């Protein structure tokens, strides 16, 4: 039976079910923490926290004599007061490289460690503030220093090369070319929309046909955090979408996927992973192309918009950043470059 839920609500439903399953494997007192979480925290974030806590307790059961006495579900809340700062520091070092229960080697960089320590701090803070434990060792462990990553974006000629590659399918294998002949119009619409609007790939896959308003050149998206937003697009995006929709009318979607704008080869709503692989496939066939992901296409749009307008608040609004400091952090280097260029443009005396 087909679900009447839209893409985003179905995703939340799936995450809630996954969270319940994850909680069944954690110490029973963890349920109290997740019940106490703010309702504005996304279900995906809660699921990520549950995953982090599972890794933490698995480590403690192997390396802490108090935890080792229990099965994970039976670990009592009082154990948290048996875990000290040194235990947390050793756990952070463990996260650098460890083998998971499936035998896979897992590595965490500074950002991975930072997120896991943040989730552990949130976890401990809940019980500490509610006076259910006496100590809060994660608060004593400093967050890993994060080094700013260079913004990787495409130059105008590289954007043109990438779109030319999508259109022509040059250097694709015979098998890839067979698929390309069937998906080229869709793929052009996807790449053009990502490059021309700066939306996230998760926002793109969630677009329904009814969300598009061609009269006003805009569509509705569900942003990170769950709120709805309106995104405007230009002529190139409009033409690419209209071309695809003309083809889309002749496709019979699978039951439950009738509303989806972008469909997979199986006539289901296309997934985030499929779009990531699609971008990687085309970028890898362009000579000397940078390592490109959908997020790099978003960075390309943001960079171009900032260069054109110099308005960081506009860029933040268009990209759907709730906090302009997030935008400013990413584009600070460009701001400095603009200042440097401005300084050099001033001539006090004619030479």
N, C-alpha and C positions, 0 to 999 in steps of 0.2 A: 504494500500500500504506500503510495507516494506521500511524502510529508508536505504539509501546507506551510511549513516554516520557510522564511527566506534564507539565503546563504549564510548571513551573519548569525542569525538566531540558531540555525542548525549547527553552525560551528561552535557556538556557545554551549548548546545542548550536548554536543559530543565531548567538549572539554569538561563539562560538569560530570558526565558519566565517567570519563577517564580519571578525574580528580577523586571521585568516590572510590574507584578501584585502587588508586594509588594510596589513599588514606587507609584502606583496609590492610595494607602491608606495613604501615607506620605504627609507632607506639600509639596506643589508644588516646592518650592525652593530647595528641596533635590535633584531633578533631576540634577541641576547644579553641585552639589558635585560629583555625580556618573559619570557624563560625564567627569569631570576633573580628575577622577582616572586614574592612570597609567594602560596601557593595559596589563602589566605583572601581575597585581593582578588577581588571579584566580577568576572565576565566583562564585565559592562556597564561597570564602571570601567576595566578594561583597554582596552576599545574606545574609551572617551572619551579616554584618554591617547593612544592611537594617532591619533585624530582631531586632538588638540591638537598633536602632534608634526608631523603633516602640514602644518598651518597654519604652524608655526614654520619648517620647512625650505623651504616654498614662499616664505615671506617672505625667508629668507636667500639663496635662489638669485637673487632679484631685487635684493637690496640689499647683499649681501656679495660682494666680488670673488673671494674664495677659493671660495665655494660656487658661484658663477656658472659656473665652469669645468666643472662636472660635471652629468650627469643625476642625478636625485634618488637612484635606487637605487645609484649608483656613488660617492656621497659617502663619503669615508673617515672613520674614527673620528678621525684626527688633526685634522680640520676643527674639532672642538669646541674645540681649543686656539687656533684662529685667531679665535674669536668672543669679544669682550670685553664688559665690563659695559655700555659705551655701546651696543653692538649690542642687548643685551637690553632696555635702557631704551627705545631707539627702537622695538623690536618691541612693547613694552607700549603705547606711544603709538599705534602702527599698529592695535592691536586695538580702539581706541576706535571706529574706523569704517574698514572696508575692503570691497572688492568681491571676492567669491569667484570660483572658476573658472566658475560658472554665471551670472555677471553680477549676482548678488544683493548688495545692500548689507547688510553685517553690522555690528551695533553690539554692543559688550560694555560692561556696566556694571562697577562695582567687583567684583561677585561673579564675573562672567565672567572678568575679568582675573585675579582672585585664583586661580581654579581653574587657569587656563592657566599661571600662574607656578608654582603648586604642582606641576603635572605636569612642568614643565621642571626644577624643582629636584630632583624625584625622579629624573628621567632623568640629569641631570648627577651627582647624588650617587652613583648606582650605579657609574659609570665612575671617578669620583674616588676613592671608597673602595676600589675594586679596583686603584687605582694604574695605570689605563689612560690617564688624562689628568692634566695638571699643574695645570690651573686650574678654578675652579668659579664662573664669573661670576654665574649666577642666584642664588647664595647671598648675593651682595653687593647685590642689588636688593631694597629693602624691599617687603613685601607691601602691596597697596592697603589703605587704611583702610576697614573695612566699617562702615557705619552701620546700626544696628539698625532693622529694619522694624517698624512698628506691626502688632500682631496684628489682623487683620481677622476678625471673627467675627460670627455672627448672634445677635441678641437673641431671647429666647423667642418674642416675637410674630412675628418675621421667620421663624423656623423653622416656625411654624404656617402662615404665609402661603405659604411655599415648598411645604410638603407639600399645602396646599389647592390650589395651582396645579398640582402634579403630578396630583392626584386629578381636578380639574375640567378642566384643559387650557384655561383661559380665555386669550383673546387669541392662541391659536395660529392659524396660517393653515389653510386648508382641507386642504392637503396634509399639514401637520404633524398636523392632527386625525385624518386617516385613519390615520397611523402610531400616533398616541396611543391610539386605540381598541384597537389590537392590543397595545400595549406598556405600558399604564398600570399593570397589576398588577406587571409586572417592574420598571418604573421606580420605583414606590412602594417595592418591596423594596430596590432599590439605594440610593435616597436615605435610607430609614429605617435601613438597615444602616450606611451611612457616618456618619450623624448619631448613631446609637445606640451605636456601638462605637469610632469614631475610627480605624478601620483605614485604611491607605493604599489608594489606588485600585489600585495594582499588586497589593496583597494581596487585594483584593476580586475582581478578575478571575481570580485563580488558584485560587479556592475551587472544590473539587469537591463534588458532592452527598454523597459518602461522608464528607466532612470535617465534616458537621454532626451534632451530637449533641443532639437536642431534649430527651431525658430529663434531661440535665444543663445544658441551655441554654448551649451553647458550640459553637464550631467551631475547626478547626485552620487556621492560616495560615502561609505562609512569609514570614518577616520580611526586611527589608532586611539583607543580609549572609548570607542563605541559611539561617538556622536556623529551625526550626519552633517555633511558639508556640500557646498556647491562648487564645482570646478568648471571654469570656462576654458574653451578651446578655440584655436584658430582655424583658418581655412584648410591647411594641410591635414590636420587631425580630422576635420569634418569630412573631407573628401575620402580619406582612408576608411573612416567608419561607414560612410554611405556605400562605398564599394563592397565592404565586407557584408553589410546588412543585405545588400542585393543578393549575395551568394547565400547568406544565412537563411533567407526565406525558403530556400529549396532543400534545407536540411531538416530531417525529422529528429528532434532531440529525444533522448531517452526520457522515460517517465520520471517526473520530479526535477527535470532540468530544462523545462520549456522556457522559463523566464531568463535563463542565463544568456548574456551577450556573447561571450567567447566560449566556444565548445571545443572539446578535444576531438581526436580522430574517432573516439568511441561515442561521440555525440553526447558527452557528459560535460558539465561545467569544467572548464580547464582549471588545473590546480596551480598553486604557487610554484611547486617543484617543476612542473612542465614548462612554465614560462622561464624559469631560471635556466633550464637545459636548452630551451629554444634560443635564448640570448647567447649562451655560451657557444652553441653550435655555429651560429652565424659569425660571431666575433672571432672565433678560432680560425675561420677561413679567410679572414682579411689579413693581408701581409702586414707584419709589425704592429698589429693591433694590441692595445693594452689588454690586461686581464679585466674583462668587463662583466658586470653583473647588473641585474635590474636596478639595484641601488645606485650604481655608478651612472646609470642613465638619469636617475633622479638628481644626482649631484651635478650632472651636465646641465640640466634644465635650471637648477638653482643658481649655478655659476653664471650662466648666460643672462638670467633675469637680473641678477645683482649687478653684473657688468653694464647692462643696458640702463638700469634705473638708479643704482646706487642706494636704493631704499631697502634697508634691512628689514623694516617692519612689513613691507609689502611681500618680500620674499618669505618671511615667516608665515604670513597669512596664507599665501598661495600654496606653500608646502604643507600647511596644516600643522605647524609647530605651535603648541599652546604657549610655550615660553620663548620669547624672542632671544633669550640668552643661548638657547640651543642653536639657533640659527647663527647668532653672532660668533659662537665658538667655532662653528664649521667654516665660516667665511671670513674670519678675522684676518687671515693672511692676505686675502684679496683686498680687504679694507686698507691694510698697511701699504699694499702695492699702489692703491689709488692715491693714498696720501703722498707716497714717494713721487708718483707721477705728477701730482699737483704741484709739489715743491719745485720740481725741475722745470715746470712750465712757466715759472715766474722769472722774468728777466728785469733786473734793476737798472742795467745800462745796456744800450745797444752795443754790440761788438763792432 
